[in-house]
Amino acid sequence: MQANFYATLRAITGKKTVDFDLPERATLQELLDEILRVYPLMRPELLDENGELYQHVHIFVNGRDTPYLENRIDTRIMPDDVVSVFPAVGGG
């Protein structure tokens, strides 16, 4: 399973796209768990003190943001799905 990382998260991974070894039909939560296992420095960037995904962090599957997926973080992902992870972006 591939995941694309953007902005400050790319600095942690050192590249845009990372391959993760997951079982077939893994959930988005399982991918997130694997991302955090491989890149523990990403934890404070993605999760709050309760271990919940920050509302300002966006994980898209095939262009759909997690809150709009039928099963949200428990959505099953396929090897050919496009997963993109965006941190909070500030500006002004």
N, C-alpha and C positions, 0 to 999 in steps of 0.2 A: 504494500500500500504506500502510495506516495502522498506527501503533504507539502504544500507550498507555504513558505513563511515570508512575511513582509516586515518592512521597517525595522524597528529595534530587535525583533525576533530573529531576523536574518543575521544580525551581528552575533547572536548566541550560537546559531547553527553553523555559521560560516559559509552557508550556501542557500540558494533559493529553495531548492527541492531536495527533500530527504526521503529515502526509502525506509520503511519500517516493516519488520517481519511480523505479520499478524495472521491469525487463522482466517480461513475463508468465512465471509459473512460476519466479521467482527463488528462491534458497535462503535459509534463515534466515541463513546466513553472509553472503550478499550484502546482506541488510537490515542486519545488524550493521555491515558495512563502510561502508554508506551513512550509518548513524546516526553513526558515528565521524568520517566525512568532514564531515558537516554540523555536528556538535557535538564538536569535538576535546577539549573539557574533560571529556567523558564517558569518555575512554579510561582514566584512572587509577581511575575509579569501577567500570569493568566488566572491565578486563583486567589480568592480572598482568604481571610484568616479562618474561615469555616470550611475551606476546601472547595468552595463553589466557584464556578467560572464567573469572573467579573462581568457585569452587564455591558461594560464598554469594550469587551473583547469579543471579536466576531469570528466564528468558525463557519465557513460556508462549505456546503456539499453541493457540487454541481450548480453553484451560483445562488443557493438558498441558505439563508442564515439559520443557525441552529434553532432559535425560538419558533421559526416557521415550518420546521420539519415535523412531520406527523408524530414521530416519537422523540422529538427533540434530541437530547444527548444520547438516548438509547436507540437511535436510528441505526439500522444495519447498513454498512457501507460495503461496496463491491470494489474489487481491485481496479476497475477502470473508472471509478468515481474520481472527480477532481475535488480535493479537499484543500482549502486555503485558510490560513490562520492569520488574523490581523490583530495587532495590539491596539490599545487606545492611541488615538492620534490627536495631538493638541495643536492649537494654532490660534491666531488672533490677528 
